[in-house]
Amino acid sequence: MADTPKTRIRTAQNDDFIAQGAILAVATVLTKVIGVIYRIPLANILGDAGNGFYGYAYQIYAMALMVSSLSLPTAVSKLVSAKLAAGQKRNSVRVFRCSMLFAAVVGVVITAVVFFGAEAVSVHAMKSPLSVYALKMLAPGLFLVAIMAVIRGYFQGMGSMMPTAVSQIIEQLIRAVISIAGASIFVDMGTHAGEKAGEELLGPAYGAAGATLGTVLGALIALIFLLFVIWAYRGTMRRQYRMDRTGKEDSYRHILKVLVLTAVPILFSTAIYNINQILDLTIFNHIMEAQGYVEEEYMALQGIYSGKYDTLVNVPLSIPFALCSSVVPSLTAAVATRSRRLVHEKIDQTLRLTMVITIPCGVGFLVLASPLMVLLYNDAGKTAAYLLMMGSVVVVFYAWASISNSILHGLNHISSPAKNACVALVIHLIAFVVMMTVFKMNVYALAAGNIVFAVCMCYLNQRKVHKVCGFRLNIRDTFVKPLIASAVMGVVTYAVYLVLDILVGGRWIPASAAIIAAMAVYVVVVLKIGTLSEADIEALPMGPRLLRLCKKLHLMPSGAEYE
């Protein structure tokens, strides 16, 4: 693939998908940081058993969310961007209207199924009867998020990530406050009820239900905000109708058909990720029970995995997930131009930026696993730290797998990620069962299974991308340079932590200083070795200012231009 500075500058000027993706990424990271912060007191309130009930209910909720809504932002944005690229503004609005009706119907049905089926799922499938309270509390959120998904997808299809970004922050702030308050109130109620009923785990189970109340109320407030944005935008939507000169008006029946045909493969490929988690946790519980562990023991281990490991790993993964939202409509528009070079540039830039961010995060988890667990959760145990060290690999490969999924969606090969996910799931389940039964890896099999699944997805997706459009990975700039910079960062970071831990000690100062040092060292090294081009930096929000600052500080390599 031939990349030239001129081409890259032209691309940056004509397409701000990286900037929009960065806006959403910042918001998503902020929401994840808020999530990590509020999960600290929440984890303390619930305890490991309560976190297990909370995490288990959330896995089922996430699965139902896939069916009701989580494929809709991608599907709606793809359809809207395609209509706008063809000049069919009227049809872009009709896509939105049809999608809203579809989401409302599906949301109501899925909410009813989860609410009334919660007990059966908790008792028979999950082997965790007390998770029923949290699952029932979560059910109304399914309808709310389904409506939100369509509104977010509509604006994403128009190339604007701001409504999604703001609504995410609002949702998470409300969730944080209500979850902590709800958990505190409900755990006391459950403890008193448990004393009367002779059920020790009723307190953590009630607490988990109280914590999920924040999810529902956060979604409600965020939806109200998005409905206000749509109301304010109604005049523009009317003008789009009037300004459309194509004369084309698709029937709602046709739009619904296309929406379903677009959403279902995306839903299937995305859902497998959650099916993967649910199957892992269910198999984990059954095998642990068969190996002689009691419910309190394996739910506590599951609580460490869900409440600590998974929460931290999802923070850096939020960045590629955000980029996914912007790359799909952008690639869809690029494919419409029939320019292979433009398509290759977008894929290359997206992959490089993803690795530039996720590889150092992975290395950071590797060298600071124990300090981070002590800093955030006051957990000096080996289990949580070892899980996070394994998470260093998960972060990189899951990010790559997620981005490659979206790339295939943008290339109009929507079913390919679903097919690849099925293959990866089978390989993963075989490996997971072997790790649990033969090697008796216990909770570590959950993290190791994630690695197997993600590696399979990366290989299969990347092979398909090459077959579809001829794109070849730029190994040096995509992986080697970020890895070199991350290795330097890792050595310096560990040295800073070690020295300060000896000289100062405590939870906060050594770990905090090491994290700050890590960010500073990595930024300097990654820029000095030419990992990012000038065009890459200019494509970011406030890119020209950032570029001038980098040049002023002599952070760019001399005569550097990305090739």
C-alpha positions in Angstrom: 0.0 0.0 0.0 1.4 3.3 -1.0 1.0 6.0 1.5 2.1 9.5 0.8 2.1 12.6 3.0 -0.1 14.5 0.5 -2.6 11.7 0.4 -2.8 11.6 4.2 -3.2 15.3 4.5 -5.9 15.3 1.9 -7.7 12.5 3.8 -7.4 14.3 7.1 -8.9 17.4 5.5 -11.9 15.7 3.9 -12.8 13.1 6.5 -12.8 13.7 10.3 -13.8 10.2 11.3 -10.6 10.0 13.5 -11.5 13.3 15.2 -15.1 12.2 15.7 -13.9 8.8 16.9 -11.5 10.5 19.3 -14.3 12.6 20.8 -16.3 9.5 21.4 -13.2 7.7 22.7 -12.5 10.4 25.3 -16.1 10.3 26.5 -16.1 6.5 26.6 -12.8 6.4 28.5 -14.2 9.0 30.9 -17.3 6.8 31.5 -15.0 3.8 32.0 -12.9 5.7 34.5 -16.1 6.8 36.3 -17.1 3.1 36.2 -13.8 2.0 37.8 -14.0 4.7 40.5 -17.6 4.0 41.5 -17.0 0.2 41.4 -14.4 0.6 44.2 -16.9 1.5 46.9 -19.5 -0.6 45.2 -17.2 -3.7 45.4 -16.6 -3.0 49.1 -20.3 -2.6 49.8 -21.3 -5.8 47.9 -18.3 -8.0 48.8 -17.0 -10.7 46.5 -20.2 -12.7 46.7 -22.4 -9.7 45.9 -20.1 -8.8 43.0 -20.6 -12.3 41.7 -24.4 -11.9 41.7 -24.0 -8.5 40.1 -21.6 -9.7 37.4 -23.7 -12.8 36.6 -27.0 -10.8 36.2 -25.1 -8.3 34.1 -23.9 -11.0 31.7 -27.5 -12.1 31.1 -28.5 -8.4 30.8 -25.7 -7.8 28.3 -26.9 -10.8 26.3 -30.4 -9.5 26.1 -29.1 -6.0 25.3 -27.4 -7.5 22.3 -30.7 -8.8 21.0 -32.7 -5.6 21.8 -30.3 -2.8 20.9 -26.6 -3.1 20.7 -26.4 -3.9 17.0 -28.7 -1.0 16.2 -26.2 1.9 16.4 -23.9 0.2 13.9 -26.7 -0.9 11.6 -28.5 2.5 11.7 -25.3 4.5 11.3 -24.4 2.3 8.3 -27.7 2.8 6.6 -27.9 6.5 7.3 -24.4 7.1 6.0 -25.1 5.1 2.9 -28.3 7.2 2.2 -26.5 10.4 2.8 -23.6 9.4 0.5 -26.1 8.8 -2.2 -27.7 12.2 -1.6 -30.9 10.5 -0.2 -31.6 12.8 2.7 -35.3 12.0 2.9 -34.5 8.3 3.2 -32.0 8.9 5.9 -34.8 10.4 8.0 -37.1 7.5 7.1 -34.4 5.1 8.3 -34.4 6.8 11.6 -38.2 6.7 12.0 -38.5 3.1 11.0 -35.6 2.1 13.3 -37.3 3.9 16.3 -40.5 1.8 15.8 -38.5 -1.4 15.4 -36.5 -0.7 18.6 -39.6 0.1 20.6 -41.3 -3.2 19.7 -38.2 -5.3 20.2 -37.3 -3.5 23.5 -40.8 -4.2 25.0 -40.6 -7.9 24.0 -37.1 -8.5 25.3 -37.8 -6.6 28.6 -40.9 -8.8 29.2 -38.9 -12.0 28.4 -36.1 -11.1 30.8 -38.3 -9.9 33.6 -40.7 -12.9 33.6 -38.0 -15.5 32.7 -35.4 -14.2 35.3 -36.2 -16.9 37.9 -36.0 -19.8 35.4 -32.6 -18.5 34.0 -31.1 -17.9 37.5 -32.2 -21.2 39.0 -31.7 -23.7 36.1 -29.2 -22.2 33.7 -27.0 -20.0 35.9 -27.0 -22.2 39.1 -27.2 -18.9 41.0 -30.8 -18.5 42.2 -30.2 -15.3 44.2 -29.1 -13.5 41.0 -32.8 -13.2 40.1 -33.3 -10.0 42.1 -30.6 -8.1 40.2 -31.8 -9.5 36.8 -35.4 -8.4 37.3 -34.2 -4.9 38.4 -32.2 -4.6 35.2 -35.0 -5.7 32.8 -36.6 -2.2 32.2 -33.2 -0.8 31.1 -33.5 -3.0 28.0 -36.3 -0.9 26.5 -34.6 2.4 27.4 -31.3 1.5 25.8 -33.0 0.2 22.6 -34.5 3.6 22.0 -31.2 5.3 22.9 -29.3 3.0 20.4 -31.3 4.3 17.4 -30.8 7.9 18.3 -27.1 7.4 18.8 -26.8 5.5 15.5 -28.6 8.2 13.6 -26.2 10.9 14.7 -23.2 8.6 14.2 -24.4 8.0 10.6 -24.3 11.7 10.0 -20.7 11.8 11.3 -21.5 13.4 14.7 -20.4 11.6 17.8 -21.2 14.4 20.3 -24.8 13.4 21.2 -23.5 9.8 21.9 -20.5 11.1 23.9 -22.5 13.5 26.1 -25.3 11.0 26.7 -22.8 8.3 27.7 -21.2 10.7 30.3 -24.7 11.6 31.7 -25.7 8.0 31.9 -22.6 6.9 33.7 -22.7 9.8 36.3 -26.3 8.9 37.2 -25.4 5.3 37.3 -22.5 5.8 39.7 -24.5 7.8 42.2 -27.6 5.7 42.2 -25.7 2.4 42.2 -23.7 3.2 45.3 -26.8 4.6 47.1 -29.0 1.7 46.0 -26.4 -1.0 47.0 -26.0 0.5 50.5 -29.7 0.7 51.1 -30.6 -2.7 49.6 -27.7 -4.6 51.3 -29.0 -3.6 54.7 -32.5 -4.6 53.7 -31.2 -8.0 52.5 -29.1 -8.6 55.6 -32.1 -8.1 57.9 -34.2 -10.3 55.6 -31.5 -12.9 55.5 -31.2 -13.1 59.3 -34.9 -13.8 59.5 -34.9 -16.3 56.6 -31.6 -18.0 57.6 -30.0 -17.1 54.2 -26.5 -15.6 54.6 -26.2 -14.5 51.0 -29.5 -12.6 50.8 -27.7 -9.4 51.8 -25.2 -9.5 48.9 -28.0 -10.5 46.5 -30.2 -7.6 47.5 -27.2 -5.3 47.3 -26.5 -6.4 43.8 -30.2 -5.6 42.9 -29.8 -2.2 44.4 -26.7 -1.6 42.4 -28.4 -2.4 39.2 -31.0 0.3 39.9 -28.4 2.9 38.8 -28.1 1.3 35.4 -31.8 1.7 34.8 -32.1 5.3 36.0 -28.9 6.3 34.2 -30.4 5.0 31.0 -33.6 6.9 31.6 -31.9 10.3 32.2 -29.6 9.8 29.1 -32.6 8.9 27.0 -34.4 12.1 28.1 -31.3 14.1 27.0 -31.2 12.4 23.6 -34.9 12.9 23.0 -34.4 16.6 23.7 -31.5 16.7 21.1 -33.8 15.0 18.6 -36.5 17.5 19.4 -34.1 20.4 18.9 -32.9 18.8 15.6 -36.4 18.4 14.2 -36.2 21.5 12.0 -33.1 20.2 10.3 -34.8 16.8 9.7 -37.7 18.6 8.0 -35.3 20.6 5.8 -33.6 17.4 4.8 -36.9 16.2 3.5 -37.5 19.3 1.5 -34.0 19.6 0.1 -33.8 16.0 -1.2 -33.7 16.2 -5.0 -33.2 12.5 -5.7 -36.9 11.8 -5.9 -36.3 8.4 -4.1 -38.5 7.4 -1.2 -38.0 3.9 0.1 -41.0 2.2 1.7 -40.9 1.5 5.4 -41.3 -2.2 4.6 -38.2 -2.1 2.5 -36.2 -0.1 5.1 -37.3 -2.5 7.8 -36.1 -5.4 5.7 -32.7 -3.9 5.0 -32.4 -2.9 8.7 -33.0 -6.4 9.9 -30.7 -7.9 7.3 -28.0 -5.5 8.4 -28.6 -5.7 12.1 -28.9 -9.5 12.5 -25.4 -10.4 11.4 -23.9 -7.6 13.4 -26.1 -8.7 16.4 -25.0 -12.3 15.9 -21.2 -11.5 15.8 -21.5 -9.1 18.8 -23.7 -11.5 20.8 -21.2 -14.3 20.5 -18.8 -12.2 22.6 -21.4 -12.2 25.4 -22.5 -15.8 24.8 -18.8 -16.6 25.2 -18.8 -14.9 28.7 -22.1 -16.4 29.8 -21.0 -19.9 28.7 -17.7 -19.5 30.4 -19.3 -18.4 33.7 -21.9 -21.1 33.6 -19.4 -23.9 32.8 -17.1 -22.4 35.4 -19.8 -22.7 38.1 -20.8 -26.3 37.1 -17.2 -27.5 37.0 -16.2 -25.7 40.3 -19.3 -27.3 41.9 -18.3 -30.7 40.6 -14.8 -30.2 41.9 -16.1 -29.8 45.4 -16.4 -26.0 45.8 -19.4 -24.4 47.5 -21.4 -21.5 45.9 -19.9 -18.9 48.2 -16.3 -19.9 47.1 -16.9 -19.9 43.3 -19.1 -16.8 43.4 -16.3 -15.0 45.3 -13.8 -15.9 42.6 -16.2 -14.9 40.0 -16.7 -11.6 41.8 -12.9 -10.9 41.6 -13.0 -11.7 37.8 -16.1 -9.6 37.1 -15.8 -6.8 39.6 -12.0 -6.2 39.4 -10.3 -7.8 36.4 -13.1 -7.3 33.9 -13.8 -3.7 35.0 -10.1 -2.6 34.6 -9.6 -4.5 31.3 -12.6 -2.8 29.8 -11.2 0.7 30.3 -8.6 0.6 27.5 -10.9 -1.5 25.4 -13.4 1.4 25.4 -11.1 3.3 23.0 -11.2 0.8 20.1 -14.9 0.3 20.8 -15.4 4.1 20.3 -13.3 4.1 17.1 -15.6 1.2 15.8 -18.5 3.6 15.9 -16.9 6.1 13.6 -15.0 3.7 11.3 -18.1 1.9 10.0 -19.9 4.9 8.4 -16.6 6.3 7.3 -15.6 3.0 5.6 -19.1 2.6 4.1 -18.7 6.0 2.4 -15.2 5.2 1.3 -16.3 1.9 -0.3 -19.0 3.9 -2.2 -16.2 5.9 -3.9 -14.6 2.7 -5.2 -11.2 4.0 -4.1 -9.1 1.1 -2.9 -6.3 3.5 -1.7 -8.8 5.5 0.4 -10.1 2.3 2.0 -6.6 1.0 2.7 -5.7 4.3 4.3 -8.6 4.3 6.6 -8.0 0.7 7.7 -4.3 1.3 8.2 -4.8 4.5 10.2 -7.5 2.9 12.4 -5.4 -0.2 13.2 -2.3 1.9 13.9 -4.1 4.2 16.3 -5.7 1.3 18.0 -2.4 -0.4 18.7 -0.7 2.8 19.7 -3.2 3.1 22.5 -3.9 -0.5 23.5 -0.3 -2.0 23.5 1.0 0.4 26.2 -2.1 -0.2 28.2 -1.4 -4.0 28.1 2.2 -3.4 29.1 1.1 -1.2 31.9 -1.2 -3.9 33.3 1.6 -6.4 33.0 4.1 -4.3 35.1 1.7 -2.7 37.5 -0.9 -5.4 38.0 -0.4 -5.8 41.8 0.1 -2.0 42.5 -3.1 -1.2 40.6 -5.2 -3.8 42.5 -3.8 -2.4 45.8 -4.4 1.2 44.7 -7.9 0.7 43.4 -9.3 -2.1 45.5 -6.9 -2.5 48.4 -6.5 -6.1 47.2 -3.0 -7.4 47.8 -4.0 -11.0 46.9 -2.2 -12.8 44.1 -5.4 -13.9 42.3 -6.5 -10.4 41.2 -3.0 -9.4 40.2 -2.3 -12.5 38.1 -5.7 -12.1 36.4 -4.8 -8.6 35.4 -1.4 -9.7 34.1 -3.2 -12.1 31.8 -5.4 -9.2 30.9 -2.5 -7.4 29.3 -2.7 -9.9 26.4 -6.5 -9.8 26.3 -6.5 -6.0 25.9 -4.4 -6.0 22.7 -6.1 -8.9 20.9 -9.7 -8.0 21.9 -9.0 -4.5 20.6 -7.7 -5.8 17.3 -10.6 -8.2 17.0 -13.2 -5.5 17.7 -11.7 -3.1 15.1 -11.4 -5.8 12.5 -15.1 -6.7 13.1 -16.1 -3.1 12.3 -13.7 -2.9 9.3 -15.5 -5.9 7.8 -18.9 -4.3 8.6 -17.7 -1.1 6.8 -16.6 -3.2 3.8 -20.1 -4.6 3.5 -19.1 -8.1 4.6 -21.5 -8.0 7.6 -21.8 -11.8 8.0 -18.1 -12.5 8.1 -17.4 -11.5 11.7 -20.4 -13.7 12.8 -19.0 -16.8 11.0 -15.5 -16.2 12.4 -16.9 -15.7 15.9 -18.7 -19.1 15.7 -15.4 -20.8 14.8 -13.6 -18.9 17.5 -16.3 -19.8 20.0 -16.0 -23.6 19.4 -12.2 -23.5 19.6 -12.4 -21.3 22.8 -15.0 -23.6 24.5 -12.8 -26.7 23.9 -9.8 -24.9 25.2 -11.7 -23.6 28.3 -13.1 -27.0 29.3 -9.6 -28.5 29.0 -8.1 -25.7 31.1 -10.8 -26.2 33.8 -10.8 -30.0 33.9 -7.3 -31.2 32.9 -5.1 -28.3 34.0 -7.5 -27.2 36.8 -6.7 -23.5 36.2 -9.6 -22.4 38.2 -10.5 -18.7 37.7 -7.5 -18.1 35.5 -9.1 -20.3 32.8 -11.7 -17.4 32.4 -8.9 -15.0 31.4 -7.0 -17.5 29.4 -10.1 -18.5 27.5 -10.6 -14.8 26.5 -7.1 -14.8 25.0 -7.8 -17.9 22.9 -11.1 -16.5 21.6 -9.6 -13.1 20.7 -6.5 -14.5 19.0 -8.8 -16.7 16.8 -10.9 -13.7 15.9 -7.9 -11.6 15.0 -6.5 -14.3 12.7 -9.8 -15.1 10.9 -10.9 -11.4 10.6 -7.6 -10.2 9.3 -7.4 -13.0 6.7 -10.9 -12.0 5.5 -10.0 -8.3 5.3 -7.0 -9.2 3.1 -9.2 -11.4 0.9 -11.9 -8.7 0.5 -9.8 -5.6 -0.3 -6.2 -6.7 -0.5 -5.1 -4.9 2.6 -1.8 -6.0 4.2 -0.8 -5.2 7.7 2.0 -2.8 8.1 3.7 -4.8 10.9 6.5 -2.3 11.6 4.3 0.7 12.2 1.3 -1.0 13.5 2.9 -3.4 16.1 6.7 -3.1 16.3 7.0 0.6 16.9 4.3 0.8 19.6 5.8 -2.3 21.2 9.3 -0.8 21.4 7.9 2.4 22.9 5.8 0.3 25.4 8.8 -1.8 26.4 10.8 1.4 27.2 7.8 2.7 29.1 7.4 -0.6 31.0 11.0 -0.6 32.2 10.9 3.0 33.3 7.5 2.6 34.9 8.5 -0.4 37.0 11.8 1.3 38.0 9.9 4.4 39.2 7.4 2.3 41.2 10.1 0.2 42.7 12.2 3.2 43.8 9.3 5.1 45.3 7.9 2.0 47.0 11.2 1.6 48.8 11.7 5.3 49.6 8.2 6.4 50.3 5.9 3.4 50.4 2.1 3.5 50.7 -0.7 2.8 48.3 -1.0 6.1 46.4 2.3 7.8 45.7 4.4 5.0 44.1 1.6 3.7 41.9 0.3 7.2 40.9 3.8 8.5 40.1 4.6 5.3 38.1 1.4 5.8 36.0 2.3 9.5 35.3 5.8 8.5 34.4 4.5 5.8 32.1 2.3 8.2 30.1 5.0 10.8 29.8 7.7 8.4 28.7 5.4 6.6 26.2 4.3 9.8 24.5 7.8 11.0 24.0 9.2 7.7 22.7 6.2 6.9 20.4 6.5 10.3 18.8 10.3 10.3 18.5 10.4 6.9 16.7 7.9 8.2 14.1 4.9 5.9 15.0 2.4 8.7 14.2 2.6 10.9 11.1 1.9 14.6 11.0 -1.4 13.8 9.3 -2.3 11.3 12.1 -1.9 14.0 14.7 -3.7 16.6 12.6 -6.7 14.2 12.3 -7.1 14.3 16.1 -9.3 16.9 17.8 -7.3 20.2 18.0 -4.8 18.3 15.8 -3.0 21.3 14.3 -2.4 22.8 17.8 -1.1 19.4 19.0 1.2 19.2 16.0 2.6 22.6 16.6 3.2 21.8 20.3 5.0 18.5 19.4 7.3 20.4 16.9 8.0 23.1 19.4 9.0 20.5 22.0 11.1 18.7 19.3 9.1 15.5 19.8 8.7 14.7 16.1 11.6 13.0 14.3 13.7 15.2 12.1 12.3 15.3 8.6 9.6 12.8 9.7 6.9 11.8 7.3 5.0 8.6 7.5 5.6 6.2 4.7 
